Amino acid sequence: MKNLSRKIFVCCFILFSFIVVSKKLNAQLADNIICDESTVSSGTVPVFTPTTGQFFRVLIIYITFPDDATEGPEENIWPRPLVPNDPPAQATKPENPYHTDGRMIDTSEHSSSVNFMSRYSEYTYSDYFCQMSQGNFDFIGDEVKVLLPNPATYYDGQNTTYGTLNSIAIQRADSQGVNFNRYDNWNNANGSYGSDGVVDFVIYHYRYVPGNDYNWFYGNPMVGGSTNPGVSVTLDGKSINKGAWGIGNLYNTTRTQLVILHEFAHFIQDFSHPNINGGHVILGMLTPGHGNSTYCMTPMERSAPWLNWDTATYVDENNLSSSYTLGDFHIHRR
């Protein structure tokens, strides 16, 4: 009996040690990707779209390098553009495993008569913002995939920056027939509804950056996204300079989306707020390291006065004996 107990103890200890070490390793790997946001002003994108027809439509450009043959782990949802021994390279996009067409965002506004928890297709950007805003923000868009004309090794040798690559990508999207008039629906100066000649938002989403180092792309391989796209072009008579970029880095659905959700959230939060120090929070969706993020916005983030997507109940830490009544709550599916 004593030997059995000893064996059980040893097994439990080994299992516990494995869990701790695994979590530590995973945390280190996950925190290797950080956000380096540029200051943006809240109010330049809407946070409420209560009127039918006043949705917020974005363009998502999925960008791949023709020499990217990195397969990634099993949970990776973004196919590699170059399959060894099977050229040529093909433009690819992340494939949402929860939908047969692989879409990551819904293309049209859905009826407000449907409960916000199930209004949009699950595990899409549209679904996320509908749930976080409790049905007050309709975030829809179109997806296009482009293959850059040269391999990463070429751009590395030229010390090419992300802004130049984003500009190449959007020109390629234009050559594929994208109509940029579709993305000018709001006033970028004050967030009111109405065209102003400026595309509202473009997302530049990279699958992976082969050979990413300190000499090219962003100049810091630790950075996985930013609110500065480095683009200034005019297409279809529309000025294009606003948006964000991020690197998918071969993750699952949630983590692939997180970098984009994070960067867009910078446009709807207030950088000057004391709880959002320099654009980031200690605990929440907007943590500096994506690996520490809660994915869902916390009550503090959602109930911020400039956002007002929820009403939070604040607990007095100096009077923990007080009673608090919880209101309605919802759980975002992951």
C-alpha positions, 0 to 999 in steps of 0.5 A: 500500500505504501509503494502504491501511495508513493507511485501515485505521489510521484505520478502526480508530481511529474504531471504537475511539473509537466503542466507548470513547465508547459505553461511557462514555455507556452507563456514565453512563446506566446509573449514573444509577440507584442504590439507597438501601436502608434497613438490614434484618436478615439472617435475617428471610428464609430462605436455604435451603429444603431440605425439599419444600414449604418454598419462599419465595413472594412477591407481585410487584405491577406498578404503572403510571400511567395517563398513562405513554405513554413507549415506551422503547427497542427492548429494553424488555420492559414495554409502556406502559399508555397508547398515544396515540390509543388510550385508555383506559390498561391495566395492564401488566407486563414480558413475559419474551420467553423464555416465551409467557406472559411470566412473570417468576417461577415459581408453584410449587416444582419438583422437587429431583431436577432439576439446579439449572441447569435446575430452574426456567424460564430467565430468571425470578427463580426460575431466578436464585436456584436457580442462585445458591444451587446448588439450595438456595433455592426462590424462587417467587411470583405476579404481579399488575398494577395501574393507579393511579387517578390520573395521575402529574401528579396525584400530583406536584401532591400531593407524594405519596410512594412509600409512599402509592402502594405502599399504594394499589397493594396495596389495588388488588391486594386488590380484584382477589382476591389472597389474602394468606394465600398469602404467610405461610409463614415466621417474620419474626423468625427466618426459620424455617418457619411462619406468623406472621401477617405477609406474608413479602415484597411487591415493588412494581415500577414500570414508569416514573415520569413527571415523577419529580423531587425534589418527590414520589415518593421525593424523589430521581429518582436512586434506583431502588429501596429496601428500605423499601416504606413500607407498613403495612396489614392485609389478609386478617388478615395484617400487610403491612409488609415488602418492597421497591420498584423502578423498571423504567425501560424496560430489557431482561429482565436489567436490569428484573429486576436492580433487584428482585434487588438489593433482595431481596439486601439481605435475605439479606446482612449489612450489618455485614460489612466487605466489604459497606460499608453494604449495598453492594460495590465489585464484585459484584451489590450495587454501589450503582449498578445499571449497575456490577452483575455481575448474578450474585452473586460468589463473595464474595457467595455464600460469605458465612458467613451465606449459605453458598451456595458455597465460595470459593477465596481467592487469597493476593495476597502469594503469587501464585506458589502453585498453586490448584485450581479446583473445580466452577463454573457460569455463569448464562445471561444 
